[in-house]
């Protein structure tokens, strides 16, 4: 059985964070090249970081209120990048929710 659907509503934007934790603290900003790739690439695009290629996912809004994207690298696996208040992308530390997501049998 195949289901299809569409929506005309836009992605909501958080007006304030839903969580506050040490994981929310931003890491150093990524390189200029990675900034451009994360900002300009459409979902499904192949990008390169440190001689490793990966597939970029769609932008989403995290519970912290930040705009984020997942990148699925061929050798190192999934990495999440989010934007800070200056709209610079940074790499997010892996947290238990990533482990729980992977233990259910698949990444989203």
N, C-alpha and C positions, 0 to 999 in steps of 0.2 A: 504494500500500500504506500503510495507517495502523497505527501501533503505539501502544498505550496501556499505561500501567503505573502502579503506585502503590507506595509504600513506607511502612512504619510506623516506620522508624528516624528519629531526630531528627538535626538538623544537629549535627555534632561541634563542640566548642569547643576552640580551641587553648589549651594550657597554657603555651606560650611561643612567641615569634615564630620563624618559620622564616627570616626575613631581617632584617638590620640595615643600614640605609642612610640617607643624609640625607633620602630621600623619606619616611621613617617619622616624621620630626619633624612634630608637629601644627601646623597653622596656627591662627589665632585662631578661637574658637568662632563659629558662625553666630548670627543673631538669634534671639530667643525664639520668634518666629513660625515660623521655619524649624526650630528644635529640635522644636517640637510637630508640625509636618508630617512630619518625618522619623521621629519616634518613633511617631506614632499612625496614619499612613496605611498602608493595605493596598496591596499590589502592584497596579499598574494605575491607581491614583488620580491625578487631575490636581491638581497643587499650583502655587503661585505664589510667585515670588521676584523682587523688584525689577521688578515689572510684566511678568514673563515667565512663561508657563505651561510646565509640563513634566509628564511622566508618570514616576511613581516606580516603581522596580523592587523586587524582593524583597530582603530582607536576606541578606547572605552574609558569610562569614568570610574575611578576607584572610590572606595568608601572614604578615603582621605580627602576627596574632592579634587584630586589631581587627574589630568588627562594622561592616559597610559597606553602603551602598546606592548604586545608580546612579540618576541622574535624567536623563531624555532631554528637554532643553529644545528648544522648537520652533525657536528661532533660533540659539542658541549651541552646540547639540549635547549630547553626553554629558558629565556631570560626576559624579565619585565623591565621596561624603561618607562619613566614618568617624567612629566615636566614640573619644574619648580615655579615659583612665583615670577621669575624672570623669563619664563617660557623656554628654559634650557632643559634638554633631556639629560637624565641621569639614570644609572643602573640601580635597580631596586634590589635590596638584599633578599635572598630566598627566605621564606618563612614557612611555618608549619602548614599553612593553607595550600601551598604548592605541593607539599608532600601528600596531604589528604586528597588533593585533586588527582594526583598521579596514582595513588593507591586504589582509587575507584575504577581504574582501568582505562584511563584516557584523559588527555589534555583537552581543554576547551579553548 
